[in-house]
């Protein structure tokens, strides 16, 4: 049975051994992990509503790199899966509410989430040599930023995303919150009833 971190890993849990493996793993991980993807989209929507699509996600990206390196270097980060799912739920709910985040609050929330998402991503690279590690970090960084920019641009073009009160933007935030909550519920259920879930 695959652990949550390996269940959405492009190499099926295998440690990347080459530059290409590292890049592919870095590209695939945030797209195959629906909870990670839901957070990145929700973060992009929140950033668009703030008018900071290009800059607000940078706090998440930087912190996620730190989280990856923490796990890679054997630093245990507690409650990773709960925090990943919880971050998608929280940011999606904020977008659903129609409220704009201030930049300091957004940076704090996005960076905190980034540490946990990065720690989850880091499990895929533990034991890799430096070349696949650097390739993984590059693929991960570019992919997450591309997803955020793409989701944000679609929100701007299709849903008047710059308006935090936009119904379409809020519904999209609600979908991201729902995805996060489904994963959060599953994680909590697993803690309460271990071995059954």
N, C-alpha and C positions, 0 to 999 in steps of 0.2 A: 504494500500500500504506500503510495507516495505521500510525503508530508506536504502541507499546504504550499511551502516555498518551492518544492520540486514539481508540484502538479502543473504549474504553468511555466515550466522552464523548457526552452526550445531543444535542449540537448537531452531531455529526459532525466536530468539529474547528474549527467556526466560532467566532469570538470573540463572546461575548455583547455585544449592542448596547443592550439595554433592561433595565429592572429585572426584567421577567418572564423574559427569557432568563437573566439572572444567577441568579435564584432556581431556575429549572428545572434549570440546569446544576449548581448546588450540590446540589440534591436528588438528581439522577440519577447524578452521578459516583461516589459511594461504593457505590451499589446496582448499577451496571452493571459496575464493576470487581470481578470475583470475588475477586481477590487482596486488594483493600482490604476487601471484605465479610468474607472469612474471618478477616482480622486483627481486625476490630472485634468479631466474634462471639467469637473466642478470647479477646480482651481482656476482654470482658464475663464470660465464664465464669471467667476467672482472678480478676476482681474480685469475683464472687459467692462464690467459694471463700474469699476473704479476708474476706468480710463488708463489702466497701467498694464495692458496685455504683454508688452515686450519686456517690462522690468519686474513686475511682481513675482512671476514664476521663478526668477533667478534665485530667490531665497530658498525655494524648494530644491532646485537643482544643485546648488552648492551644498546644502545640508544632506541631500541624498548621497552625494559623493563621499561625504564624511561618514555617513552610515554604512556604506559599502565597505570602506576601508576599516571601520571599526570591527565589523564582522570578520572581514578577511584576516585581521590581526588578532582574532580570538577574544575580542571584547564583547562580553555578553550584554545584549540589550533586552530588557524584559518586555513582556507583553507585546511583541512585535505584531502578530496577526490581529490582535484586538485593536491596536492603535491604527493599523493600516485601514481596517474596516471602519473604525470609528471616525477617522479623518475624512473619509468619503462621505459618511453620514452627516458629520458636522458641517463641512463646507457646502455640501449639497443643500442642507437645510437652510443655511444662511442665504444662498442664492434663491431658494424657494421663498424665503421671507420677503424678498424684494429690498433688502437693506444693503447698503454699500459698506464695505470694510474701509477703515482708514489704512493708510500705508503701514504705520507701525504695527497695527493689529494683524494685518495680512502677512507681513514679514514674519512676525512671531508664530502665527498659526502655520504658515507654509513651511517655515524652517523646521518647526517641531515635527510636522508630518514628514518632512524630507528625511529626517534622521531615522525614523521608523521604517519608511519605505526603503531607504537605502540599506538599512540593516537586513531587511527581508531579501532584497536583491543580492546582498553580499553572500548569502548562503550558496548561491550558484557558482561562486568564483573561488571559494575557499580551497586552497591547495594548488591553485594555478600558478604558473611561472609569471614573470613580470610582463612578457609580451602579450599573452592573452588577457592578463589583467588590465593593461592599458587599453587594449582594443575593446574590452568589455566596457570599461568606463566611458570611452569615447562613443561607442554605439548607444549606450544607455543615456548619456547626456544629450546627444543629438536627437534621439528618438523621443525622449520625454519632452524636449523643447518643441520639436516639430508637432507633436500631438497637441500640446498646449496652444501653440500659435494657430494650427489648423482649426481646432475647435473654436478658438476665440474669433478667428476671421469668419468662420461660418456663422457664428452667433451675431456678429456685426452685420454681415451681408443679408442674412435671412430673417433675423428676429429682432432687429433694433437693439442689439445686445448692449449698446452703450447706455441704455435706459434700464436701470436696475428693476424698475417696476414692470418691464415688458412681460406679458403673460407667457409668451413662448420661452423666454429665458428662465422664468421662474419654474415652468413645467419641466424644462430640461434639468434644472437644479433638483427638482423633486425626484426625477428619475435617478439621478446620480445618488441622491440620499437614500432612495429605496434600495438600490443595488448595494450600497454600503451597509445599510441596515440588515439586509438579508445575510450578508457575510458576517456581520457582527453577531446577529442572532445565532448563526451556526457555530461561531467560535465560543460564545457564552454557553450554548447548549452542550458543546463538547467538554467544557470545563465542569459543568454541573453533572453531566452524565457521561463520564469518560468510558470509552469502550463500547458505548451504544451507538454513538454517532459515527 
